[in-house]
Amino acid sequence: MSSFHFKEMDVSWYNQSEEKLWLIELKDYTSISNEQIDIESRVNELVKKPVDALSMMLCVKHGYAMAAEFDCIVPINLDGVRRLSLLNVVHLNQSQQTNAALINERYKQKFKAYATLFNISYFGVMSSEQARRKITEFTVQ
């Protein structure tokens, strides 16, 4: 969909029993030095991706003219989705770890209106280290 300048999320997971769809974005910032990290541009990119994904999903759900273009991107029946969560996992090197909280804070500020509009139950940014700990917590339970 790059010809339309749409951005897609990297991973989606649908939990049918909970009627919950997770959209997940994975970013690796380890090759960027601390001085080169432009927090605002990174946050803007993280906001654009789910907005584009939501737009594509609505297009498919309502059968708009471009729906066929997005069928391969939205492979589930969206009528069953009752809850939506968005997670951005950013891989940072050790000197960048403090940026994770700042990116999350700015992302939540910028995305809050969309989350309210689309009744998104969770949205946020966490470091890959935080994500590893969460996954370990889930698998241990």
DRENBAVEX-437204 format. One record per atom (N, C-alpha, C): z negated, x negated, y; atom name; residue in three letters. Coordinates in nm, 4 decimals, padded with zeros to 6 digits, m for minus. Atoms other than C-alpha are relative to their C-alpha. Layout:
// DRENBAVEX-437204
{node {Z; X; Y}; "CA"; "Ala"} ...
//
This chain:
// DRENBAVEX-437204
{node {00.0000; m00.0808; m00.1186}; "N"; "Met"} {node {00.0000; 00.0000; 00.0000}; "CA"; "Met"} {node {00.0000; m00.0861; 00.1264}; "C"; "Met"} {node {00.0026; 00.0881; m00.1168}; "N"; "Ser"} {node {00.0141; m00.3045; 00.2231}; "CA"; "Ser"} {node {00.1124; 00.0305; 00.0978}; "C"; "Ser"} {node {m00.1080; m00.0335; m00.0929}; "N"; "Ser"} {node {00.3449; m00.1843; 00.3674}; "CA"; "Ser"} {node {m00.0421; 00.1081; 00.0992}; "C"; "Ser"} {node {00.0538; m00.1018; m00.0898}; "N"; "Phe"} {node {00.1464; 00.1032; 00.5220}; "CA"; "Phe"} {node {m00.1246; m00.0501; 00.0735}; "C"; "Phe"} {node {00.1186; 00.0632; m00.0587}; "N"; "His"} {node {m00.1322; m00.1359; 00.6308}; "CA"; "His"} {node {m00.1303; 00.0655; m00.0473}; "C"; "His"} {node {00.1214; m00.0540; 00.0604}; "N"; "Phe"} {node {m00.3795; 00.0439; 00.4051}; "CA"; "Phe"} {node {m00.0711; m00.1114; m00.0749}; "C"; "Phe"} {node {00.0830; 00.0925; 00.0777}; "N"; "Lys"} {node {m00.6623; m00.1556; 00.2564}; "CA"; "Lys"} {node {m00.0653; 00.0800; m00.1114}; "C"; "Lys"} {node {00.0606; m00.0678; 00.1146}; "N"; "Glu"} {node {m00.7994; m00.0689; m00.0851}; "CA"; "Glu"} {node {m00.1302; m00.0693; m00.0366}; "C"; "Glu"} {node {00.1245; 00.0564; 00.0507}; "N"; "Met"} {node {m01.1431; m00.1189; m00.2334}; "CA"; "Met"} {node {00.0321; m00.0730; m00.1307}; "C"; "Met"} {node {m00.0284; 00.0807; 00.1179}; "N"; "Asp"} {node {m01.1656; m00.3716; m00.5188}; "CA"; "Asp"} {node {m00.0342; 00.0687; m00.1319}; "C"; "Asp"} {node {00.0495; m00.0585; 00.1253}; "N"; "Val"} {node {m01.3588; m00.1694; m00.7764}; "CA"; "Val"} {node {m00.0438; 00.1433; 00.0266}; "C"; "Val"} {node {00.0574; m00.1350; m00.0065}; "N"; "Ser"} {node {m01.4329; 00.1951; m00.8392}; "CA"; "Ser"} {node {m00.0620; 00.0309; m00.1357}; "C"; "Ser"} {node {00.0677; m00.0402; 00.1230}; "N"; "Trp"} {node {m01.6667; 00.3435; m01.0952}; "CA"; "Trp"} {node {m00.0442; 00.1442; 00.0164}; "C"; "Trp"} {node {00.0354; m00.1416; m00.0051}; "N"; "Tyr"} {node {m01.7085; 00.7115; m01.1691}; "CA"; "Tyr"} {node {m00.0988; 00.0317; m00.1106}; "C"; "Tyr"} {node {00.1019; m00.0430; 00.0948}; "N"; "Asn"} {node {m02.0266; 00.8333; m01.3362}; "CA"; "Asn"} {node {00.0132; 00.1510; m00.0126}; "C"; "Asn"} {node {m00.0317; m00.1414; 00.0157}; "N"; "Gln"} {node {m01.9166; 01.1693; m01.4711}; "CA"; "Gln"} {node {m00.1251; 00.0861; m00.0114}; "C"; "Gln"} {node {00.1205; m00.0816; 00.0177}; "N"; "Ser"} {node {m02.2644; 01.2886; m01.5705}; "CA"; "Ser"} {node {m00.0721; 00.0242; 00.1330}; "C"; "Ser"} {node {00.0612; m00.0156; m00.1321}; "N"; "Glu"} {node {m02.3876; 01.2349; m01.2120}; "CA"; "Glu"} {node {00.1001; 00.0504; 00.1038}; "C"; "Glu"} {node {m00.1085; m00.0387; m00.0916}; "N"; "Glu"} {node {m02.0534; 01.3371; m01.0560}; "CA"; "Glu"} {node {00.0025; m00.0911; 00.1219}; "C"; "Glu"} {node {00.0126; 00.0972; m00.1087}; "N"; "Lys"} {node {m02.0837; 01.0192; m00.8504}; "CA"; "Lys"} {node {00.1076; m00.1072; m00.0134}; "C"; "Lys"} {node {m00.1025; 00.1030; m00.0058}; "N"; "Leu"} {node {m01.8054; 00.7828; m00.7470}; "CA"; "Leu"} {node {m00.0512; m00.1152; 00.0853}; "C"; "Leu"} {node {00.0346; 00.1211; m00.0725}; "N"; "Trp"} {node {m01.8856; 00.4263; m00.6459}; "CA"; "Trp"} {node {00.1289; m00.0710; 00.0388}; "C"; "Trp"} {node {m00.1078; 00.0863; m00.0460}; "N"; "Leu"} {node {m01.6357; 00.2291; m00.4356}; "CA"; "Leu"} {node {m00.0642; m00.1321; 00.0408}; "C"; "Leu"} {node {00.0632; 00.1302; m00.0183}; "N"; "Ile"} {node {m01.7103; m00.1421; m00.4313}; "CA"; "Ile"} {node {00.1025; m00.1003; 00.0525}; "C"; "Ile"} {node {m00.0826; 00.1066; m00.0568}; "N"; "Glu"} {node {m01.5651; m00.4228; m00.2217}; "CA"; "Glu"} {node {m00.0683; m00.1331; m00.0259}; "C"; "Glu"} {node {00.0512; 00.1338; 00.0274}; "N"; "Leu"} {node {m01.6095; m00.7885; m00.3188}; "CA"; "Leu"} {node {00.0647; m00.0981; 00.0962}; "C"; "Leu"} {node {m00.0506; 00.0977; m00.0962}; "N"; "Lys"} {node {m01.5760; m01.0600; m00.0555}; "CA"; "Lys"} {node {m00.0623; m00.1356; m00.0277}; "C"; "Lys"} {node {00.0483; 00.1366; 00.0176}; "N"; "Asp"} {node {m01.6055; m01.4372; m00.0917}; "CA"; "Asp"} {node {00.0176; m00.0743; 00.1323}; "C"; "Asp"} {node {m00.0033; 00.0710; m00.1274}; "N"; "Tyr"} {node {m01.6959; m01.6114; 00.2335}; "CA"; "Tyr"} {node {m00.0447; m00.1453; m00.0144}; "C"; "Tyr"} {node {00.0530; 00.1352; 00.0203}; "N"; "Thr"} {node {m01.8046; m01.9418; 00.0780}; "CA"; "Thr"} {node {00.0922; m00.1092; 00.0533}; "C"; "Thr"} {node {m00.0911; 00.1038; m00.0504}; "N"; "Ser"} {node {m01.4929; m02.1269; 00.1956}; "CA"; "Ser"} {node {00.0031; m00.0041; 00.1525}; "C"; "Ser"} {node {00.0035; m00.0070; m00.1455}; "N"; "Ile"} {node {m01.5680; m02.0358; 00.5574}; "CA"; "Ile"} {node {m00.1296; m00.0638; 00.0482}; "C"; "Ile"} {node {00.1223; 00.0625; m00.0517}; "N"; "Ser"} {node {m01.8093; m02.2493; 00.7552}; "CA"; "Ser"} {node {m00.0777; 00.1009; 00.0841}; "C"; "Ser"} {node {00.0867; m00.0881; m00.0788}; "N"; "Asn"} {node {m02.1014; m02.0867; 00.9350}; "CA"; "Asn"} {node {00.0557; 00.0228; 00.1400}; "C"; "Asn"} {node {m00.0533; m00.0105; m00.1356}; "N"; "Glu"} {node {m01.9380; m02.1576; 01.2698}; "CA"; "Glu"} {node {00.1237; 00.0892; 00.0048}; "C"; "Glu"} {node {m00.1238; m00.0769; 00.0034}; "N"; "Gln"} {node {m01.6179; m01.9834; 01.1592}; "CA"; "Gln"} {node {m00.0210; 00.1476; m00.0328}; "C"; "Gln"} {node {00.0231; m00.1399; 00.0363}; "N"; "Ile"} {node {m01.7809; m01.6584; 01.0459}; "CA"; "Ile"} {node {m00.0108; 00.0828; 00.1269}; "C"; "Ile"} {node {00.0008; m00.0945; m00.1112}; "N"; "Asp"} {node {m01.6969; m01.3946; 01.3017}; "CA"; "Asp"} {node {m00.0536; 00.1314; m00.0573}; "C"; "Asp"} {node {00.0677; m00.1155; 00.0601}; "N"; "Ile"} {node {m01.9446; m01.1221; 01.2098}; "CA"; "Ile"} {node {00.0739; 00.1291; 00.0319}; "C"; "Ile"} {node {m00.0649; m00.1252; m00.0393}; "N"; "Glu"} {node {m01.7657; m00.8484; 01.4054}; "CA"; "Glu"} {node {00.1310; 00.0224; m00.0744}; "C"; "Glu"} {node {m00.1275; m00.0194; 00.0708}; "N"; "Ser"} {node {m01.4249; m00.9099; 01.2475}; "CA"; "Ser"} {node {m00.0240; 00.0246; m00.1486}; "C"; "Ser"} {node {00.0337; m00.0238; 00.1419}; "N"; "Arg"} {node {m01.5826; m00.9256; 00.9002}; "CA"; "Arg"} {node {m00.0479; 00.1443; m00.0190}; "C"; "Arg"} {node {00.0510; m00.1371; 00.0084}; "N"; "Val"} {node {m01.7669; m00.5977; 00.9626}; "CA"; "Val"} {node {00.1135; 00.0997; 00.0191}; "C"; "Val"} {node {m00.1130; m00.0907; m00.0220}; "N"; "Asn"} {node {m01.4527; m00.4322; 01.0996}; "CA"; "Asn"} {node {00.0872; 00.0111; m00.1253}; "C"; "Asn"} {node {m00.0779; m00.0016; 00.1232}; "N"; "Glu"} {node {m01.2669; m00.5315; 00.7828}; "CA"; "Glu"} {node {m00.0729; 00.0810; m00.1086}; "C"; "Glu"} {node {00.0780; m00.0744; 00.0992}; "N"; "Leu"} {node {m01.5495; m00.3936; 00.5662}; "CA"; "Leu"} {node {m00.0027; 00.1497; 00.0302}; "C"; "Leu"} {node {m00.0043; m00.1413; m00.0376}; "N"; "Val"} {node {m01.5387; m00.0645; 00.7596}; "CA"; "Val"} {node {00.1381; 00.0586; m00.0292}; "C"; "Val"} {node {m00.1366; m00.0507; 00.0186}; "N"; "Lys"} {node {m01.1592; m00.0297; 00.7402}; "CA"; "Lys"} {node {00.0297; 00.0348; m00.1449}; "C"; "Lys"} {node {m00.0349; m00.0223; 00.1406}; "N"; "Lys"} {node {m01.1403; m00.0545; 00.3626}; "CA"; "Lys"} {node {m00.0451; 00.1362; m00.0527}; "C"; "Lys"} {node {00.0374; m00.1323; 00.0515}; "N"; "Pro"} {node {m01.3498; 00.2531; 00.2734}; "CA"; "Pro"} {node {00.0627; 00.1153; 00.0789}; "C"; "Pro"} {node {m00.0665; m00.1046; m00.0778}; "N"; "Val"} {node {m01.1964; 00.4533; 00.5599}; "CA"; "Val"} {node {00.1406; 00.0220; m00.0561}; "C"; "Val"} {node {m00.1326; m00.0123; 00.0609}; "N"; "Asp"} {node {m00.8526; 00.3786; 00.4152}; "CA"; "Asp"} {node {m00.0090; 00.0627; m00.1392}; "C"; "Asp"} {node {00.0162; m00.0561; 00.1345}; "N"; "Ala"} {node {m00.9763; 00.4550; 00.0625}; "CA"; "Ala"} {node {m00.0280; 00.1497; 00.0058}; "C"; "Ala"} {node {00.0296; m00.1429; m00.0156}; "N"; "Leu"} {node {m01.1205; 00.7883; 00.1750}; "CA"; "Leu"} {node {00.1246; 00.0769; 00.0429}; "C"; "Leu"} {node {m00.1238; m00.0639; m00.0445}; "N"; "Ser"} {node {m00.7938; 00.8706; 00.3501}; "CA"; "Ser"} {node {00.0962; 00.0184; m00.1171}; "C"; "Ser"} {node {m00.0878; m00.0100; 00.1169}; "N"; "Met"} {node {m00.5958; 00.7956; 00.0328}; "CA"; "Met"} {node {m00.0516; 00.1051; m00.0975}; "C"; "Met"} {node {00.0578; m00.0983; 00.0922}; "N"; "Met"} {node {m00.8370; 01.0021; m00.1770}; "CA"; "Met"} {node {00.0237; 00.1424; 00.0495}; "C"; "Met"} {node {m00.0242; m00.1335; m00.0556}; "N"; "Leu"} {node {m00.8065; 01.3017; 00.0568}; "CA"; "Leu"} {node {00.1467; 00.0384; m00.0127}; "C"; "Leu"} {node {m00.1431; m00.0242; 00.0145}; "N"; "Cys"} {node {m00.4290; 01.2693; 00.0496}; "CA"; "Cys"} {node {00.0322; 00.0468; m00.1422}; "C"; "Cys"} {node {m00.0226; m00.0367; 00.1406}; "N"; "Val"} {node {m00.4298; 01.2839; m00.3326}; "CA"; "Val"} {node {m00.0640; 00.1348; m00.0309}; "C"; "Val"} {node {00.0728; m00.1236; 00.0306}; "N"; "Lys"} {node {m00.6899; 01.5591; m00.3532}; "CA"; "Lys"} {node {00.0722; 00.1232; 00.0536}; "C"; "Lys"} {node {m00.0643; m00.1157; m00.0623}; "N"; "His"} {node {m00.4953; 01.7860; m00.1190}; "CA"; "His"} {node {00.1511; 00.0053; m00.0234}; "C"; "His"} {node {m00.1410; m00.0020; 00.0358}; "N"; "Gly"} {node {m00.1514; 01.6968; m00.2536}; "CA"; "Gly"} {node {00.0952; m00.0161; 00.1168}; "C"; "Gly"} {node {m00.0868; 00.0236; m00.1148}; "N"; "Tyr"} {node {m00.0076; 01.5772; 00.0755}; "CA"; "Tyr"} {node {00.1236; m00.0788; m00.0429}; "C"; "Tyr"} {node {m00.1298; 00.0603; 00.0319}; "N"; "Ala"} {node {00.3423; 01.4301; 00.0899}; "CA"; "Ala"} {node {m00.0116; m00.1407; m00.0600}; "C"; "Ala"} {node {00.0139; 00.1375; 00.0497}; "N"; "Met"} {node {00.2250; 01.0717; 00.0276}; "CA"; "Met"} {node {m00.0846; m00.0103; m00.1273}; "C"; "Met"} {node {00.0922; 00.0030; 00.1145}; "N"; "Ala"} {node {00.0003; 01.1689; m00.2670}; "CA"; "Ala"} {node {00.0553; m00.0796; m00.1177}; "C"; "Ala"} {node {m00.0582; 00.0719; 00.1133}; "N"; "Ala"} {node {00.2423; 01.0298; m00.5267}; "CA"; "Ala"} {node {m00.0120; m00.1514; 00.0167}; "C"; "Ala"} {node {00.0140; 00.1440; m00.0266}; "N"; "Glu"} {node {00.2181; 00.6880; m00.3591}; "CA"; "Glu"} {node {m00.1375; m00.0515; m00.0399}; "C"; "Glu"} {node {00.1374; 00.0408; 00.0240}; "N"; "Phe"} {node {m00.1568; 00.6838; m00.4202}; "CA"; "Phe"} {node {m00.0530; 00.0386; m00.1383}; "C"; "Phe"} {node {00.0486; m00.0445; 00.1310}; "N"; "Asp"} {node {m00.1812; 00.8367; m00.7702}; "CA"; "Asp"} {node {m00.0535; m00.1139; m00.0859}; "C"; "Asp"} {node {00.0459; 00.1125; 00.0821}; "N"; "Cys"} {node {m00.2154; 00.4952; m00.9344}; "CA"; "Cys"} {node {m00.1292; m00.0597; 00.0534}; "C"; "Cys"} {node {00.1203; 00.0542; m00.0613}; "N"; "Ile"} {node {m00.4941; 00.4036; m00.6924}; "CA"; "Ile"} {node {m00.1182; 00.0940; m00.0214}; "C"; "Ile"} {node {00.1046; m00.1014; 00.0179}; "N"; "Val"} {node {m00.6891; 00.7273; m00.7429}; "CA"; "Val"} {node {00.0230; 00.0668; m00.1363}; "C"; "Val"} {node {m00.0338; m00.0484; 00.1338}; "N"; "Pro"} {node {m00.6761; 00.7770; m01.1224}; "CA"; "Pro"} {node {m00.0896; 00.1115; m00.0550}; "C"; "Pro"} {node {00.0903; m00.1031; 00.0512}; "N"; "Ile"} {node {m00.9539; 01.0387; m01.1535}; "CA"; "Ile"} {node {00.0232; 00.1313; 00.0732}; "C"; "Ile"} {node {m00.0051; m00.1310; m00.0648}; "N"; "Asn"} {node {m00.9729; 01.4081; m01.0770}; "CA"; "Asn"} {node {m00.1133; 00.0051; 00.1025}; "C"; "Asn"} {node {00.0999; 00.0059; m00.1068}; "N"; "Leu"} {node {m01.1496; 01.4105; m00.7421}; "CA"; "Leu"} {node {m00.0796; 00.1287; 00.0153}; "C"; "Leu"} {node {00.0748; m00.1256; m00.0099}; "N"; "Asp"} {node {m01.2602; 01.7729; m00.7812}; "CA"; "Asp"} {node {m00.1393; m00.0132; m00.0615}; "C"; "Asp"} {node {00.1289; 00.0191; 00.0646}; "N"; "Gly"} {node {m01.5447; 01.6482; m01.0015}; "CA"; "Gly"} {node {m00.0962; m00.0875; 00.0775}; "C"; "Gly"} {node {00.0845; 00.0916; m00.0781}; "N"; "Val"} {node {m01.6777; 01.4037; m00.7410}; "CA"; "Val"} {node {m00.0853; 00.0805; 00.0974}; "C"; "Val"} {node {00.0932; m00.0698; m00.0892}; "N"; "Arg"} {node {m01.9861; 01.5461; m00.5726}; "CA"; "Arg"} {node {m00.0770; m00.0962; 00.0894}; "C"; "Arg"} {node {00.0722; 00.1012; m00.0772}; "N"; "Arg"} {node {m02.1452; 01.2221; m00.4498}; "CA"; "Arg"} {node {00.0849; m00.1267; 00.0058}; "C"; "Arg"} {node {m00.0770; 00.1222; m00.0207}; "N"; "Leu"} {node {m01.9926; 00.9060; m00.3119}; "CA"; "Leu"} {node {m00.0921; m00.1080; 00.0542}; "C"; "Leu"} {node {00.0770; 00.1153; m00.0480}; "N"; "Ser"} {node {m02.1486; 00.5619; m00.2639}; "CA"; "Ser"} {node {00.0956; m00.1163; 00.0228}; "C"; "Ser"} {node {m00.0822; 00.1156; m00.0345}; "N"; "Leu"} {node {m01.9996; 00.2518; m00.1029}; "CA"; "Leu"} {node {m00.0870; m00.1247; 00.0017}; "C"; "Leu"} {node {00.0733; 00.1257; 00.0047}; "N"; "Leu"} {node {m02.1133; m00.1013; m00.1724}; "CA"; "Leu"} {node {00.0958; m00.1144; 00.0297}; "C"; "Leu"} {node {m00.0734; 00.1227; m00.0307}; "N"; "Asn"} {node {m01.9841; m00.4251; m00.0221}; "CA"; "Asn"} {node {m00.0858; m00.1162; m00.0458}; "C"; "Asn"} {node {00.0718; 00.1173; 00.0489}; "N"; "Val"} {node {m02.0882; m00.7414; m00.2059}; "CA"; "Val"} {node {00.0686; m00.1221; 00.0597}; "C"; "Val"} {node {m00.0556; 00.1192; m00.0641}; "N"; "Val"} {node {m02.0403; m01.0608; m00.0049}; "CA"; "Val"} {node {m00.0607; m00.1252; m00.0633}; "C"; "Val"} {node {00.0425; 00.1267; 00.0591}; "N"; "His"} {node {m02.0547; m01.4013; m00.1704}; "CA"; "His"} {node {m00.0081; m00.1028; 00.1122}; "C"; "His"} {node {00.0266; 00.0917; m00.1096}; "N"; "Leu"} {node {m02.2089; m01.6484; 00.0735}; "CA"; "Leu"} {node {m00.0558; m00.1303; m00.0540}; "C"; "Leu"} {node {00.0654; 00.1236; 00.0409}; "N"; "Asn"} {node {m02.3027; m02.0120; 00.0482}; "CA"; "Asn"} {node {m00.1420; m00.0017; 00.0565}; "C"; "Asn"} {node {00.1422; 00.0022; m00.0341}; "N"; "Gln"} {node {m02.6650; m02.1122; 00.1007}; "CA"; "Gln"} {node {m00.0245; 00.0068; 00.1508}; "C"; "Gln"} {node {00.0225; 00.0023; m00.1449}; "N"; "Ser"} {node {m02.6316; m02.1777; 00.4739}; "CA"; "Ser"} {node {00.0392; 00.1315; 00.0675}; "C"; "Ser"} {node {m00.0441; m00.1278; m00.0569}; "N"; "Gln"} {node {m02.4779; m01.8322; 00.5270}; "CA"; "Gln"} {node {m00.0889; 00.1184; m00.0393}; "C"; "Gln"} {node {00.0790; m00.1106; 00.0553}; "N"; "Gln"} {node {m02.7443; m01.6238; 00.3480}; "CA"; "Gln"} {node {m00.0609; 00.0904; 00.1078}; "C"; "Gln"} {node {00.0593; m00.0829; m00.1055}; "N"; "Thr"} {node {m02.9020; m01.5075; 00.6736}; "CA"; "Thr"} {node {00.1025; 00.0973; 00.0596}; "C"; "Thr"} {node {m00.1037; m00.0885; m00.0525}; "N"; "Asn"} {node {m02.5672; m01.3504; 00.7680}; "CA"; "Asn"} {node {00.0072; 00.1323; m00.0761}; "C"; "Asn"} {node {m00.0100; m00.1224; 00.0805}; "N"; "Ala"} {node {m02.5954; m01.0925; 00.4872}; "CA"; "Ala"} {node {m00.0730; 00.1161; 00.0672}; "C"; "Ala"} {node {00.0773; m00.1068; m00.0650}; "N"; "Ala"} {node {m02.8644; m00.8928; 00.6676}; "CA"; "Ala"} {node {00.0675; 00.0442; 00.1295}; "C"; "Ala"} {node {m00.0679; m00.0341; m00.1249}; "N"; "Leu"} {node {m02.6767; m00.9091; 00.9977}; "CA"; "Leu"} {node {00.1283; 00.0798; m00.0270}; "C"; "Leu"} {node {m00.1220; m00.0733; 00.0368}; "N"; "Ile"} {node {m02.3497; m00.7985; 00.8350}; "CA"; "Ile"} {node {m00.0360; 00.1412; m00.0449}; "C"; "Ile"} {node {00.0435; m00.1318; 00.0469}; "N"; "Asn"} {node {m02.5326; m00.5124; 00.6627}; "CA"; "Asn"} {node {m00.0420; 00.0890; 00.1170}; "C"; "Asn"} {node {00.0476; m00.0773; m00.1152}; "N"; "Glu"} {node {m02.6995; m00.4015; 00.9876}; "CA"; "Glu"} {node {00.1174; 00.0495; 00.0855}; "C"; "Glu"} {node {m00.1165; m00.0375; m00.0824}; "N"; "Arg"} {node {m02.3733; m00.4044; 01.1865}; "CA"; "Arg"} {node {00.0910; 00.0976; m00.0743}; "C"; "Arg"} {node {m00.0825; m00.0908; 00.0810}; "N"; "Tyr"} {node {m02.1842; m00.2368; 00.8994}; "CA"; "Tyr"} {node {m00.0590; 00.1412; 00.0027}; "C"; "Tyr"} {node {00.0648; m00.1322; 00.0005}; "N"; "Lys"} {node {m02.4376; 00.0459; 00.8821}; "CA"; "Lys"} {node {00.0137; 00.0691; 00.1353}; "C"; "Lys"} {node {m00.0179; m00.0577; m00.1337}; "N"; "Gln"} {node {m02.4165; 00.0969; 01.2588}; "CA"; "Gln"} {node {00.1416; 00.0546; 00.0167}; "C"; "Gln"} {node {m00.1394; m00.0390; m00.0208}; "N"; "Lys"} {node {m02.0365; 00.1133; 01.2547}; "CA"; "Lys"} {node {00.0460; 00.1084; m00.0978}; "C"; "Lys"} {node {m00.0489; m00.0937; 00.1017}; "N"; "Phe"} {node {m01.9987; 00.3161; 00.9343}; "CA"; "Phe"} {node {m00.0785; 00.1309; m00.0036}; "C"; "Phe"} {node {00.0896; m00.1156; 00.0080}; "N"; "Lys"} {node {m02.2774; 00.5698; 00.9922}; "CA"; "Lys"} {node {00.0705; 00.1326; 00.0264}; "C"; "Lys"} {node {m00.0701; m00.1250; m00.0316}; "N"; "Ala"} {node {m02.0505; 00.8333; 01.1491}; "CA"; "Ala"} {node {00.0873; 00.0454; m00.1170}; "C"; "Ala"} {node {m00.0829; m00.0342; 00.1167}; "N"; "Tyr"} {node {m01.8118; 00.8183; 00.8503}; "CA"; "Tyr"} {node {m00.0872; 00.0470; m00.1164}; "C"; "Tyr"} {node {00.0909; m00.0370; 00.1087}; "N"; "Ala"} {node {m02.1019; 00.8345; 00.6063}; "CA"; "Ala"} {node {m00.0517; 00.1420; 00.0195}; "C"; "Ala"} {node {00.0465; m00.1351; m00.0308}; "N"; "Thr"} {node {m02.2302; 01.1460; 00.7798}; "CA"; "Thr"} {node {00.1122; 00.1007; m00.0212}; "C"; "Thr"} {node {m00.1157; m00.0883; 00.0115}; "N"; "Leu"} {node {m01.8843; 01.3037; 00.7977}; "CA"; "Leu"} {node {00.0345; 00.0303; m00.1457}; "C"; "Leu"} {node {m00.0405; m00.0157; 00.1392}; "N"; "Phe"} {node {m01.8138; 01.2470; 00.4267}; "CA"; "Phe"} {node {m00.1186; 00.0145; m00.0962}; "C"; "Phe"} {node {00.1195; m00.0203; 00.0823}; "N"; "Asn"} {node {m02.1716; 01.2987; 00.3017}; "CA"; "Asn"} {node {m00.0154; m00.1113; m00.1044}; "C"; "Asn"} {node {00.0102; 00.1159; 00.0888}; "N"; "Ile"} {node {m02.1849; 00.9494; 00.1540}; "CA"; "Ile"} {node {m00.1473; m00.0302; m00.0226}; "C"; "Ile"} {node {00.1418; 00.0122; 00.0321}; "N"; "Ser"} {node {m02.5139; 00.9034; m00.0278}; "CA"; "Ser"} {node {m00.0542; m00.1416; 00.0207}; "C"; "Ser"} {node {00.0433; 00.1375; m00.0221}; "N"; "Tyr"} {node {m02.5292; 00.5229; m00.0033}; "CA"; "Tyr"} {node {00.1179; m00.0786; 00.0560}; "C"; "Tyr"} {node {m00.0996; 00.0942; m00.0505}; "N"; "Phe"} {node {m02.3404; 00.2647; 00.2006}; "CA"; "Phe"} {node {m00.0716; m00.1222; 00.0516}; "C"; "Phe"} {node {00.0646; 00.1212; m00.0462}; "N"; "Gly"} {node {m02.4251; m00.0942; 00.2670}; "CA"; "Gly"} {node {00.0691; m00.1251; m00.0480}; "C"; "Gly"} {node {m00.0490; 00.1331; 00.0344}; "N"; "Val"} {node {m02.3643; m00.4648; 00.2287}; "CA"; "Val"} {node {m00.1157; m00.0769; m00.0600}; "C"; "Val"} {node {00.1024; 00.0898; 00.0551}; "N"; "Met"} {node {m02.5550; m00.7018; 00.0054}; "CA"; "Met"} {node {00.0665; m00.1292; m00.0444}; "C"; "Met"} {node {m00.0519; 00.1290; 00.0453}; "N"; "Ser"} {node {m02.5161; m01.0645; m00.0881}; "CA"; "Ser"} {node {00.0218; 00.0061; m00.1509}; "C"; "Ser"} {node {m00.0235; 00.0046; 00.1448}; "N"; "Ser"} {node {m02.3892; m01.1529; m00.4336}; "CA"; "Ser"} {node {m00.1301; m00.0309; m00.0742}; "C"; "Ser"} {node {00.1301; 00.0299; 00.0607}; "N"; "Glu"} {node {m02.7372; m01.2907; m00.5055}; "CA"; "Glu"} {node {m00.0834; 00.1275; m00.0136}; "C"; "Glu"} {node {00.0714; m00.1278; 00.0073}; "N"; "Gln"} {node {m02.8941; m00.9530; m00.4217}; "CA"; "Gln"} {node {00.0613; 00.0890; m00.1082}; "C"; "Gln"} {node {m00.0691; m00.0827; 00.1001}; "N"; "Ala"} {node {m02.6325; m00.7794; m00.6378}; "CA"; "Ala"} {node {m00.0347; m00.0463; m00.1416}; "C"; "Ala"} {node {00.0373; 00.0518; 00.1325}; "N"; "Arg"} {node {m02.7099; m01.0096; m00.9324}; "CA"; "Arg"} {node {m00.1397; 00.0463; m00.0392}; "C"; "Arg"} {node {00.1370; m00.0447; 00.0297}; "N"; "Arg"} {node {m03.0799; m00.9233; m00.9057}; "CA"; "Arg"} {node {m00.0021; 00.1493; m00.0337}; "C"; "Arg"} {node {m00.0053; m00.1448; 00.0268}; "N"; "Lys"} {node {m03.0019; m00.5495; m00.8920}; "CA"; "Lys"} {node {00.0581; 00.0272; m00.1383}; "C"; "Lys"} {node {m00.0632; m00.0202; 00.1308}; "N"; "Ile"} {node {m02.7735; m00.5711; m01.1944}; "CA"; "Ile"} {node {m00.0969; m00.0388; m00.1103}; "C"; "Ile"} {node {00.0993; 00.0424; 00.0991}; "N"; "Thr"} {node {m03.0421; m00.7619; m01.3831}; "CA"; "Thr"} {node {m00.1084; 00.1072; m00.0149}; "C"; "Thr"} {node {00.1003; m00.1070; 00.0062}; "N"; "Glu"} {node {m03.2956; m00.4881; m01.2934}; "CA"; "Glu"} {node {00.0517; 00.1188; m00.0817}; "C"; "Glu"} {node {m00.0576; m00.1129; 00.0725}; "N"; "Phe"} {node {m03.0596; m00.2192; m01.4261}; "CA"; "Phe"} {node {00.0132; m00.0280; m00.1491}; "C"; "Phe"} {node {m00.0209; 00.0304; 00.1408}; "N"; "Thr"} {node {m02.9854; m00.4013; m01.7508}; "CA"; "Thr"} {node {m00.1306; m00.0190; m00.0754}; "C"; "Thr"} {node {00.1299; 00.0187; 00.0640}; "N"; "Val"} {node {m03.3523; m00.4787; m01.8213}; "CA"; "Val"} {node {m00.0638; 00.1362; m00.0308}; "C"; "Val"} {node {00.0635; m00.1308; 00.0184}; "N"; "Gln"} {node {m03.4573; m00.1141; m01.7858}; "CA"; "Gln"} {node {00.0500; 00.0632; m00.1220}; "C"; "Gln"} 
//
